[in-house]
Amino acid sequence: MTETLPDTSARLPEHPMPRAAGCPFDPPPALRELQSSRPISRVRIWDGTTPWLITRYDHVRALLGDPRVSADATRSGYPHRNAAMLAREQDQRTFLTMDDPEHARLRRMVTGPFAIRKMEQLRPDVQQIVDDLIDEMLAGPNPTDLVTAFALPVPSLVICRLLGVPYRDHDLFQRNTQVIVRRTSTPDEVAEATRTLTDYLDELLTVKRKKPEDDLLSKLATERVETGEMTQREAARMGVLLLGAGHETTANMITLGTVALLQHPEQLALLRESQDPAVAARAVEELLRYLTITHSGRRRVATADIEIDGRTIRAGEGIILATDIANRDPEPFPDPDRLDITRDARRHVAFGYGVHQCLGQPLARVELQVVYSTLYRRIPTLALATDVDELQFKHDGLVYGVYELPVTW
């Protein structure tokens, strides 16, 4: 017999849930408790609605791959992350929150440039960027902030080169992207930041239509906008998505991964002392699993009744798929709270799963593999210049990380 009634007999837990003090790498303890006792349960979010929270790995994968589960953020019942994201989805939709066929149509336009083969061809360029930034850091002040000196410039330089965006404008897109991904930003702040970035890329697309170069924005301008397949404003919105996602997530993985490795010196030693690319590749997958920096969950809504593990999720009910705790599920990942870079963690869901899994994951993997195999080897004495307890973690961000990372060597 399936249970269809919402969990109204007791006070529902609020989502998102706080992490435990002194445990910055671990998901909230309440998520672990739910995973053990009520892996499919209701929670209450900011607007008073009560979507389903899914915490077990197998359930998360199953629902992310289920065609009865919609990513369309305009559907009734969709559990928006906050008021700002609700307002943004009404005005600035991207293919991330669309269903097929519209999702597939728009995604196909940018899939080719992010293919694994293309990203592997980019590896020497990424290596040069990483080495140059390390050279500059070593020649600069000690201690320094790893975020501004290294972690943000690496992916920003790479995505600017791919898109054809002048890196000299990095302050503009980094500042506005941070407003968009901050949980506490107001709808007006997010709308203004989004508008600023969209206007900026709209103007750049006008230039690319007249003088195309060998970059992704030029391809969108000449092959999609000029042919009428998409409007220039749609292309600009897609550029905002790629530009923001292309630097914000990887930058946070570089900094948070560095903190985690410095707190696990035996794992750092394994990585630093090996010249085997496979070791770095495994370390990337394990750190992606262990940290899961997109810690707000994947948001969906059911389009039909779905029975799963004795529960019935009704059509029109919201779903939050908690990938952070799913990646700490002991069933697929024994001893899941232990960082172990020798583990085969490739089946993690840090990039999501199914048709909406992260488009840029081949690029992120190349960037992180190069960074993790280079930074600690070239600066073997790298250390925190402050206590971990003094770091300001991005608890208020849609993407988890640290705001500053003082390091010395």
TORTOR-877440 format. One record per residue (C-alpha): residue number from 1; residue in one letter; x, y, z. Coordinates in nm, 2 decimals. Layout:
N
<NUM, "a", <X, Y, Z>>;
...
This chain:
409
<1, "m", <0.00, 0.00, 0.00>>;
<2, "t", <0.15, 0.33, -0.10>>;
<3, "e", <0.14, 0.64, 0.11>>;
<4, "t", <0.00, 0.95, -0.06>>;
<5, "l", <-0.07, 1.19, 0.22>>;
<6, "p", <0.18, 1.47, 0.29>>;
<7, "d", <0.38, 1.46, 0.61>>;
<8, "t", <0.15, 1.70, 0.80>>;
<9, "s", <0.13, 1.50, 1.12>>;
<10, "a", <0.45, 1.67, 1.25>>;
<11, "r", <0.63, 1.99, 1.18>>;
<12, "l", <0.81, 1.96, 0.85>>;
<13, "p", <1.18, 2.03, 0.84>>;
<14, "e", <1.28, 2.35, 0.67>>;
<15, "h", <1.49, 2.33, 0.35>>;
<16, "p", <1.77, 2.42, 0.30>>;
<17, "m", <1.92, 2.28, 0.62>>;
<18, "p", <2.22, 2.41, 0.81>>;
<19, "r", <2.55, 2.23, 0.81>>;
<20, "a", <2.70, 2.13, 1.14>>;
<21, "a", <2.95, 2.37, 1.30>>;
<22, "g", <3.31, 2.26, 1.24>>;
<23, "c", <3.21, 2.03, 0.95>>;
<24, "p", <3.22, 2.25, 0.64>>;
<25, "f", <3.27, 1.96, 0.39>>;
<26, "d", <2.98, 1.75, 0.51>>;
<27, "p", <2.61, 1.79, 0.41>>;
<28, "p", <2.37, 1.89, 0.69>>;
<29, "p", <2.32, 1.62, 0.95>>;
<30, "a", <1.94, 1.65, 0.91>>;
<31, "l", <1.99, 1.52, 0.55>>;
<32, "r", <2.18, 1.22, 0.68>>;
<33, "e", <1.90, 1.15, 0.93>>;
<34, "l", <1.63, 1.17, 0.66>>;
<35, "q", <1.84, 0.95, 0.43>>;
<36, "s", <1.84, 0.68, 0.69>>;
<37, "s", <1.49, 0.71, 0.82>>;
<38, "r", <1.26, 0.88, 0.56>>;
<39, "p", <1.45, 0.90, 0.23>>;
<40, "i", <1.14, 1.03, 0.05>>;
<41, "s", <0.98, 1.29, 0.27>>;
<42, "r", <0.82, 1.64, 0.26>>;
<43, "v", <1.01, 1.96, 0.35>>;
<44, "r", <0.90, 2.32, 0.38>>;
<45, "i", <1.07, 2.58, 0.16>>;
<46, "w", <1.09, 2.96, 0.17>>;
<47, "d", <0.74, 3.02, 0.02>>;
<48, "g", <0.56, 2.78, 0.25>>;
<49, "t", <0.52, 2.50, -0.01>>;
<50, "t", <0.61, 2.14, 0.08>>;
<51, "p", <0.79, 1.96, -0.20>>;
<52, "w", <0.93, 1.61, -0.17>>;
<53, "l", <1.29, 1.58, -0.07>>;
<54, "i", <1.48, 1.28, -0.22>>;
<55, "t", <1.80, 1.18, -0.04>>;
<56, "r", <1.90, 0.83, -0.16>>;
<57, "y", <2.13, 0.78, -0.45>>;
<58, "d", <1.92, 0.52, -0.64>>;
<59, "h", <1.61, 0.73, -0.60>>;
<60, "v", <1.78, 1.05, -0.72>>;
<61, "r", <1.92, 0.88, -1.03>>;
<62, "a", <1.58, 0.71, -1.10>>;
<63, "l", <1.39, 1.04, -1.08>>;
<64, "l", <1.64, 1.25, -1.27>>;
<65, "g", <1.61, 1.00, -1.56>>;
<66, "d", <1.23, 0.97, -1.54>>;
<67, "p", <1.04, 1.13, -1.83>>;
<68, "r", <0.75, 1.20, -1.59>>;
<69, "v", <0.97, 1.45, -1.40>>;
<70, "s", <0.99, 1.79, -1.55>>;
<71, "a", <1.26, 2.06, -1.52>>;
<72, "d", <1.02, 2.33, -1.65>>;
<73, "a", <1.04, 2.61, -1.39>>;
<74, "t", <0.72, 2.77, -1.52>>;
<75, "r", <0.51, 2.47, -1.42>>;
<76, "s", <0.28, 2.50, -1.12>>;
<77, "g", <0.44, 2.32, -0.82>>;
<78, "y", <0.80, 2.37, -0.93>>;
<79, "p", <1.01, 2.43, -0.61>>;
<80, "h", <1.20, 2.75, -0.68>>;
<81, "r", <1.51, 2.81, -0.47>>;
<82, "n", <1.41, 3.16, -0.36>>;
<83, "a", <1.20, 3.46, -0.47>>;
<84, "a", <1.48, 3.59, -0.69>>;
<85, "m", <1.50, 3.26, -0.89>>;
<86, "l", <1.12, 3.26, -0.93>>;
<87, "a", <1.13, 3.61, -1.08>>;
<88, "r", <1.42, 3.53, -1.30>>;
<89, "e", <1.26, 3.22, -1.45>>;
<90, "q", <0.96, 3.42, -1.55>>;
<91, "d", <1.18, 3.67, -1.74>>;
<92, "q", <1.51, 3.50, -1.83>>;
<93, "r", <1.46, 3.13, -1.89>>;
<94, "t", <1.74, 2.91, -2.02>>;
<95, "f", <1.74, 2.56, -2.15>>;
<96, "l", <1.83, 2.44, -1.80>>;
<97, "t", <1.48, 2.48, -1.69>>;
<98, "m", <1.30, 2.37, -2.00>>;
<99, "d", <1.18, 2.03, -2.12>>;
<100, "d", <1.23, 1.86, -2.45>>;
<101, "p", <1.18, 1.94, -2.73>>;
<102, "e", <1.27, 2.30, -2.66>>;
<103, "h", <1.55, 2.20, -2.41>>;
<104, "a", <1.70, 1.96, -2.67>>;
<105, "r", <1.68, 2.22, -2.95>>;
<106, "l", <1.86, 2.49, -2.76>>;
<107, "r", <2.11, 2.25, -2.59>>;
<108, "r", <2.22, 2.11, -2.93>>;
<109, "m", <2.33, 2.45, -3.04>>;
<110, "v", <2.61, 2.45, -2.79>>;
<111, "t", <2.68, 2.07, -2.73>>;
<112, "g", <2.95, 2.04, -3.00>>;
<113, "p", <3.20, 2.30, -2.86>>;
<114, "f", <3.18, 2.12, -2.52>>;
<115, "a", <3.23, 1.77, -2.65>>;
<116, "i", <3.50, 1.56, -2.47>>;
<117, "r", <3.73, 1.55, -2.78>>;
<118, "k", <3.71, 1.93, -2.81>>;
<119, "m", <3.79, 1.98, -2.44>>;
<120, "e", <4.08, 1.74, -2.45>>;
<121, "q", <4.23, 1.95, -2.74>>;
<122, "l", <4.20, 2.25, -2.50>>;
<123, "r", <4.42, 2.08, -2.23>>;
<124, "p", <4.75, 2.23, -2.34>>;
<125, "d", <4.59, 2.58, -2.33>>;
<126, "v", <4.45, 2.52, -1.98>>;
<127, "q", <4.79, 2.39, -1.87>>;
<128, "q", <4.96, 2.71, -2.00>>;
<129, "i", <4.70, 2.93, -1.82>>;
<130, "v", <4.75, 2.74, -1.50>>;
<131, "d", <5.13, 2.75, -1.52>>;
<132, "d", <5.13, 3.12, -1.60>>;
<133, "l", <4.91, 3.20, -1.31>>;
<134, "i", <5.12, 3.00, -1.07>>;
<135, "d", <5.43, 3.19, -1.19>>;
<136, "e", <5.26, 3.52, -1.12>>;
<137, "m", <5.14, 3.40, -0.78>>;
<138, "l", <5.49, 3.28, -0.68>>;
<139, "a", <5.63, 3.62, -0.79>>;
<140, "g", <5.37, 3.81, -0.60>>;
<141, "p", <5.29, 3.87, -0.23>>;
<142, "n", <5.30, 3.58, 0.02>>;
<143, "p", <5.05, 3.51, 0.17>>;
<144, "t", <4.79, 3.57, -0.10>>;
<145, "d", <4.42, 3.50, -0.16>>;
<146, "l", <4.40, 3.19, -0.38>>;
<147, "v", <4.05, 3.29, -0.50>>;
<148, "t", <4.16, 3.61, -0.67>>;
<149, "a", <4.51, 3.51, -0.76>>;
<150, "f", <4.43, 3.17, -0.91>>;
<151, "a", <4.10, 3.00, -0.86>>;
<152, "l", <3.88, 3.26, -1.03>>;
<153, "p", <4.12, 3.35, -1.31>>;
<154, "v", <4.18, 2.99, -1.43>>;
<155, "p", <3.82, 2.91, -1.54>>;
<156, "s", <3.74, 3.28, -1.63>>;
<157, "l", <4.03, 3.29, -1.88>>;
<158, "v", <3.93, 2.96, -2.03>>;
<159, "i", <3.56, 3.03, -2.07>>;
<160, "c", <3.64, 3.38, -2.21>>;
<161, "r", <3.87, 3.22, -2.47>>;
<162, "l", <3.60, 2.97, -2.56>>;
<163, "l", <3.32, 3.22, -2.58>>;
<164, "g", <3.51, 3.51, -2.73>>;
<165, "v", <3.45, 3.74, -2.43>>;
<166, "p", <3.73, 3.99, -2.36>>;
<167, "y", <3.89, 3.89, -2.03>>;
<168, "r", <3.94, 4.26, -1.94>>;
<169, "d", <3.57, 4.27, -1.86>>;
<170, "h", <3.60, 3.98, -1.60>>;
<171, "d", <3.52, 4.21, -1.31>>;
<172, "l", <3.18, 4.29, -1.47>>;
<173, "f", <3.07, 3.93, -1.52>>;
<174, "q", <3.22, 3.79, -1.20>>;
<175, "r", <3.05, 4.06, -0.99>>;
<176, "n", <2.71, 4.01, -1.15>>;
<177, "t", <2.73, 3.63, -1.15>>;
<178, "q", <2.80, 3.64, -0.77>>;
<179, "v", <2.48, 3.84, -0.72>>;
<180, "i", <2.28, 3.59, -0.92>>;
<181, "v", <2.41, 3.28, -0.73>>;
<182, "r", <2.38, 3.43, -0.38>>;
<183, "r", <2.07, 3.30, -0.20>>;
<184, "t", <2.01, 3.62, -0.02>>;
<185, "s", <2.00, 3.84, -0.33>>;
<186, "t", <1.66, 4.01, -0.38>>;
<187, "p", <1.46, 3.97, -0.70>>;
<188, "d", <1.54, 4.32, -0.81>>;
<189, "e", <1.92, 4.26, -0.75>>;
<190, "v", <1.91, 3.94, -0.95>>;
<191, "a", <1.71, 4.10, -1.23>>;
<192, "e", <1.95, 4.39, -1.26>>;
<193, "a", <2.25, 4.16, -1.26>>;
<194, "t", <2.10, 3.94, -1.52>>;
<195, "r", <1.99, 4.23, -1.73>>;
<196, "t", <2.35, 4.38, -1.71>>;
<197, "l", <2.51, 4.06, -1.83>>;
<198, "t", <2.25, 4.00, -2.10>>;
<199, "d", <2.29, 4.36, -2.24>>;
<200, "y", <2.67, 4.32, -2.23>>;
<201, "l", <2.66, 3.99, -2.43>>;
<202, "d", <2.39, 4.13, -2.67>>;
<203, "e", <2.62, 4.41, -2.76>>;
<204, "l", <2.91, 4.17, -2.81>>;
<205, "l", <2.69, 3.95, -3.03>>;
<206, "t", <2.62, 4.25, -3.25>>;
<207, "v", <3.00, 4.29, -3.30>>;
<208, "k", <3.04, 3.92, -3.37>>;
<209, "r", <2.77, 3.92, -3.64>>;
<210, "k", <2.98, 4.19, -3.82>>;
<211, "k", <3.32, 4.05, -3.75>>;
<212, "p", <3.30, 3.69, -3.65>>;
<213, "e", <3.60, 3.51, -3.50>>;
<214, "d", <3.68, 3.15, -3.40>>;
<215, "d", <3.47, 3.14, -3.09>>;
<216, "l", <3.14, 3.01, -2.96>>;
<217, "l", <2.96, 3.35, -2.96>>;
<218, "s", <3.06, 3.41, -3.32>>;
<219, "k", <2.92, 3.07, -3.41>>;
<220, "l", <2.59, 3.15, -3.24>>;
<221, "a", <2.58, 3.48, -3.41>>;
<222, "t", <2.65, 3.35, -3.76>>;
<223, "e", <2.50, 3.00, -3.75>>;
<224, "r", <2.20, 3.06, -3.53>>;
<225, "v", <2.10, 3.42, -3.51>>;
<226, "e", <2.17, 3.51, -3.87>>;
<227, "t", <1.98, 3.21, -3.99>>;
<228, "g", <1.68, 3.30, -3.77>>;
<229, "e", <1.71, 2.98, -3.57>>;
<230, "m", <1.72, 3.19, -3.25>>;
<231, "t", <1.69, 3.56, -3.17>>;
<232, "q", <1.99, 3.76, -3.06>>;
<233, "r", <1.84, 3.80, -2.72>>;
<234, "e", <1.81, 3.42, -2.68>>;
<235, "a", <2.17, 3.39, -2.78>>;
<236, "a", <2.27, 3.65, -2.53>>;
<237, "r", <2.08, 3.47, -2.25>>;
<238, "m", <2.26, 3.15, -2.35>>;
<239, "g", <2.59, 3.33, -2.33>>;
<240, "v", <2.50, 3.45, -1.98>>;
<241, "l", <2.44, 3.09, -1.87>>;
<242, "l", <2.76, 2.96, -2.02>>;
<243, "l", <2.97, 3.25, -1.90>>;
<244, "g", <2.84, 3.22, -1.54>>;
<245, "a", <2.84, 2.85, -1.51>>;
<246, "g", <3.18, 2.83, -1.68>>;
<247, "h", <3.37, 3.01, -1.41>>;
<248, "e", <3.17, 3.01, -1.09>>;
<249, "t", <3.15, 2.64, -1.03>>;
<250, "t", <3.50, 2.55, -1.13>>;
<251, "a", <3.65, 2.83, -0.93>>;
<252, "n", <3.47, 2.71, -0.61>>;
<253, "m", <3.58, 2.35, -0.68>>;
<254, "i", <3.94, 2.47, -0.70>>;
<255, "t", <3.93, 2.66, -0.37>>;
<256, "l", <3.71, 2.42, -0.17>>;
<257, "g", <3.90, 2.12, -0.31>>;
<258, "t", <4.23, 2.28, -0.20>>;
<259, "v", <4.09, 2.33, 0.16>>;
<260, "a", <3.97, 1.97, 0.17>>;
<261, "l", <4.30, 1.83, 0.05>>;
<262, "l", <4.50, 2.05, 0.29>>;
<263, "q", <4.28, 1.91, 0.57>>;
<264, "h", <4.36, 1.55, 0.45>>;
<265, "p", <4.74, 1.56, 0.40>>;
<266, "e", <4.77, 1.19, 0.33>>;
<267, "q", <4.53, 1.23, 0.03>>;
<268, "l", <4.72, 1.55, -0.09>>;
<269, "a", <5.05, 1.36, -0.07>>;
<270, "l", <4.91, 1.08, -0.30>>;
<271, "l", <4.80, 1.34, -0.55>>;
<272, "r", <5.11, 1.56, -0.53>>;
<273, "e", <5.36, 1.27, -0.56>>;
<274, "s", <5.21, 1.10, -0.86>>;
<275, "q", <5.28, 1.18, -1.22>>;
<276, "d", <5.00, 0.94, -1.33>>;
<277, "p", <4.71, 1.13, -1.50>>;
<278, "a", <4.47, 0.86, -1.38>>;
<279, "v", <4.55, 0.96, -1.02>>;
<280, "a", <4.44, 1.32, -1.09>>;
<281, "a", <4.14, 1.20, -1.28>>;
<282, "r", <4.02, 0.98, -0.98>>;
<283, "a", <4.09, 1.27, -0.74>>;
<284, "v", <3.87, 1.50, -0.94>>;
<285, "e", <3.58, 1.26, -0.94>>;
<286, "e", <3.62, 1.19, -0.57>>;
<287, "l", <3.63, 1.56, -0.48>>;
<288, "l", <3.33, 1.63, -0.69>>;
<289, "r", <3.14, 1.35, -0.50>>;
<290, "y", <3.27, 1.45, -0.16>>;
<291, "l", <3.20, 1.82, -0.19>>;
<292, "t", <2.90, 1.84, -0.43>>;
<293, "i", <2.92, 2.22, -0.45>>;
<294, "t", <2.57, 2.26, -0.61>>;
<295, "h", <2.43, 2.20, -0.27>>;
<296, "s", <2.07, 2.33, -0.31>>;
<297, "g", <1.95, 2.01, -0.49>>;
<298, "r", <1.82, 1.96, -0.84>>;
<299, "r", <1.47, 2.10, -0.87>>;
<300, "r", <1.19, 1.93, -1.06>>;
<301, "v", <0.81, 1.88, -1.07>>;
<302, "a", <0.61, 1.57, -1.14>>;
<303, "t", <0.39, 1.56, -1.45>>;
<304, "a", <0.22, 1.23, -1.36>>;
<305, "d", <0.18, 1.02, -1.05>>;
<306, "i", <0.50, 0.84, -0.96>>;
<307, "e", <0.52, 0.55, -0.72>>;
<308, "i", <0.86, 0.51, -0.56>>;
<309, "d", <0.97, 0.31, -0.25>>;
<310, "g", <0.61, 0.30, -0.11>>;
<311, "r", <0.54, 0.66, -0.17>>;
<312, "t", <0.33, 0.83, -0.44>>;
<313, "i", <0.44, 1.16, -0.57>>;
<314, "r", <0.14, 1.32, -0.73>>;
<315, "a", <0.13, 1.51, -1.06>>;
<316, "g", <0.20, 1.88, -0.99>>;
<317, "e", <0.40, 1.82, -0.68>>;
<318, "g", <0.75, 1.96, -0.65>>;
<319, "i", <1.06, 1.75, -0.60>>;
<320, "i", <1.41, 1.84, -0.46>>;
<321, "l", <1.67, 1.59, -0.55>>;
<322, "a", <1.94, 1.62, -0.28>>;
<323, "t", <2.25, 1.53, -0.48>>;
<324, "d", <2.49, 1.63, -0.20>>;
<325, "i", <2.36, 1.36, 0.04>>;
<326, "a", <2.30, 1.12, -0.25>>;
<327, "n", <2.67, 1.14, -0.31>>;
<328, "r", <2.73, 1.04, 0.05>>;
<329, "d", <2.50, 0.74, 0.03>>;
<330, "p", <2.68, 0.43, 0.18>>;
<331, "e", <2.52, 0.19, -0.07>>;
<332, "p", <2.71, 0.30, -0.38>>;
<333, "f", <3.00, 0.47, -0.19>>;
<334, "p", <3.11, 0.27, 0.12>>;
<335, "d", <3.24, 0.48, 0.40>>;
<336, "p", <3.10, 0.78, 0.22>>;
<337, "d", <3.22, 1.05, 0.46>>;
<338, "r", <3.58, 0.96, 0.41>>;
<339, "l", <3.77, 1.14, 0.13>>;
<340, "d", <3.96, 0.87, -0.06>>;
<341, "i", <4.11, 0.98, -0.40>>;
<342, "t", <4.18, 0.61, -0.48>>;
<343, "r", <3.80, 0.54, -0.48>>;
<344, "d", <3.62, 0.49, -0.81>>;
<345, "a", <3.36, 0.77, -0.77>>;
<346, "r", <3.27, 0.82, -1.14>>;
<347, "r", <2.91, 0.73, -1.08>>;
<348, "h", <2.85, 1.04, -0.86>>;
<349, "v", <2.57, 1.28, -0.94>>;
<350, "a", <2.75, 1.61, -0.88>>;
<351, "f", <2.68, 1.69, -1.25>>;
<352, "g", <2.33, 1.57, -1.23>>;
<353, "y", <2.20, 1.28, -1.43>>;
<354, "g", <1.99, 1.22, -1.74>>;
<355, "v", <1.92, 1.46, -2.03>>;
<356, "h", <1.98, 1.77, -1.81>>;
<357, "q", <2.32, 1.66, -1.67>>;
<358, "c", <2.58, 1.94, -1.68>>;
<359, "l", <2.67, 2.04, -2.04>>;
<360, "g", <3.02, 2.17, -1.93>>;
<361, "q", <3.14, 1.87, -1.73>>;
<362, "p", <3.41, 1.77, -1.99>>;
<363, "l", <3.55, 2.12, -1.96>>;
<364, "a", <3.53, 2.12, -1.58>>;
<365, "r", <3.71, 1.78, -1.56>>;
<366, "v", <3.99, 1.90, -1.78>>;
<367, "e", <4.04, 2.22, -1.58>>;
<368, "l", <4.03, 2.04, -1.25>>;
<369, "q", <4.26, 1.76, -1.36>>;
<370, "v", <4.52, 2.02, -1.47>>;
<371, "v", <4.48, 2.23, -1.16>>;
<372, "y", <4.50, 1.94, -0.91>>;
<373, "s", <4.79, 1.78, -1.09>>;
<374, "t", <4.99, 2.10, -1.11>>;
<375, "l", <4.92, 2.34, -0.82>>;
<376, "y", <5.03, 2.12, -0.53>>;
<377, "r", <5.33, 1.98, -0.72>>;
<378, "r", <5.46, 2.32, -0.82>>;
<379, "i", <5.39, 2.46, -0.47>>;
<380, "p", <5.46, 2.16, -0.25>>;
<381, "t", <5.46, 2.38, 0.07>>;
<382, "l", <5.12, 2.54, 0.00>>;
<383, "a", <4.94, 2.58, 0.33>>;
<384, "l", <4.65, 2.78, 0.48>>;
<385, "a", <4.75, 3.12, 0.61>>;
<386, "t", <4.46, 3.11, 0.86>>;
<387, "d", <4.26, 2.85, 1.06>>;
<388, "v", <3.98, 2.66, 0.87>>;
<389, "d", <3.74, 2.80, 1.13>>;
<390, "e", <3.82, 3.15, 1.02>>;
<391, "l", <3.73, 3.09, 0.66>>;
<392, "q", <3.40, 3.23, 0.53>>;
<393, "f", <3.21, 2.95, 0.36>>;
<394, "k", <2.94, 3.02, 0.11>>;
<395, "h", <2.65, 2.90, 0.31>>;
<396, "d", <2.44, 3.17, 0.14>>;
<397, "g", <2.54, 3.06, -0.21>>;
<398, "l", <2.36, 2.84, -0.46>>;
<399, "v", <2.72, 2.72, -0.53>>;
<400, "y", <2.92, 2.63, -0.22>>;
<401, "g", <3.27, 2.73, -0.16>>;
<402, "v", <3.48, 3.00, 0.02>>;
<403, "y", <3.48, 3.37, -0.04>>;
<404, "e", <3.85, 3.41, 0.03>>;
<405, "l", <4.13, 3.15, 0.08>>;
<406, "p", <4.45, 3.30, 0.23>>;
<407, "v", <4.74, 3.07, 0.15>>;
<408, "t", <5.11, 3.08, 0.21>>;
<409, "w", <5.41, 2.86, 0.09>>;
